[in-house]
């Protein structure tokens, strides 16, 4: 995902609506945003227009209204945000992140198990 497709927090809200269920009309997006955030309908409509202009959303003409889709996959957005956070806060070190969480006992047994499983899979693939 290129830098222009990096999502602001408000753009993230719009995309969440569409990642949950796309396509949606402008009216449906605005209603969901009002429900989720308390934003007015006009705020939602303005965001959708701007995001379409930026290439973050695309639309197709439906039977009665334009149907909007995200152009950014949730997985790509999450990966970019995670990488940015990791770089900014931990200098890119996953180890420092995990150590920070573990030292504060903020990892559940389930999360520790998931980490072990992920590490086993990476080891099997031969990652250094």
N, C-alpha and C positions, 0 to 999 in steps of 0.2 A: 504494500500500500504506500503510495507516495505521500510526501509531506502535506500536500494540499488536501488529502483525504483524511488527515488526522482530525478527529472529532473533538469539538468543544463539549463542555458538559451539557449545554442545551441541545446541541446536535445529537449527542448520545441519547438523550431522552426521546427524541423523534425516532431515531433508529431502533431503540428498544421496542417501541410500538410496532414498528414494521418487522423487526426480527421475530417478534412473537406471532405476528400474523400479517402476512403480505399476500396480495396487495390490499391497500386501503384507499379510500377516497380522502380528499382534503378534509371533508366534514368529519369523517371517522377518525382521522388522525387528530384533528383539533379537539374532538370530544374526548378522546383517550388522554390527550395531554392535559386537558382541563381536569379530568378525573385524577390523574397521577400527580400533577404538579400544582394545580390551581390556576394555571395560566389562562388568560382569556382566549377566546376563539381567534381573535385577530392576531394574537401573538403566535399561536400555532400556525396559522395560515402564512404569516410573514416568514417564520422559520422554514416552512416547507418550500416556499418560493425561493428563498435564499439558498437553501441546500440543493435545490434543483439546479439553480444557476451555477453553483460550485461543482456540480457533477456528483454530489453525494446521494442524490435520489434521481430516479428516472420515472417517467410515467408512460402509460399506454392509454389510449382512449377506450373507455368502457362503454357500455350501452347507454348510460346516463351521465357519467362523470369520468374524469381522469382517474386512473388507478395508479397509485404510487408504489414503488419498489425501492429498497435500499440498493445502492451499487457497491456498498462495502459489506463484506461478509463479517458476521459477528466475530468469528474466529480470528480474522485478520485484525480487526479493531482491538480485540483483547490482547493479541500478541504484541501489537505496536505499543499499547498502553503499558503492558507489563514490562516490555523491554525498556521503555522510557523511564518508568518508575525504578526499575532495577539499576539502571545506569545512574540516575539522578541521586538516589538514596544510598545505594550500596556499591557504587563504582562498578556496576555490572557483575558483581559477585553473587551467584546464587547461594554459595556456601555461607556468606555473611548474612544473607536474608534468613536462611534456615536456622543458622546459629542464633540469630537475634530472636526469632520466634521460639526456639527450643529453650533458650535461657530464661525466657519469661513464662515458660510452661503454657504457651498459648496454642500448642498443637495437641489435638485430641488423639486418642489411640487409633481411631480410624484414619486420621490424617497421616500419622506416623506410618501406618500400614500402607497407605497409598504411596508415600514417599519411598518406602522400601521396594514396593512393586515397580515403581518408575525407575529406580536405580538399578534393579535387577534387569529390567528390559534394556536399559541403556548399556549395561555391562555386556549383555548377550549380543548386542549389535556392535560391540567393540569400540564404544566411545571412550575417549581418553578423558 
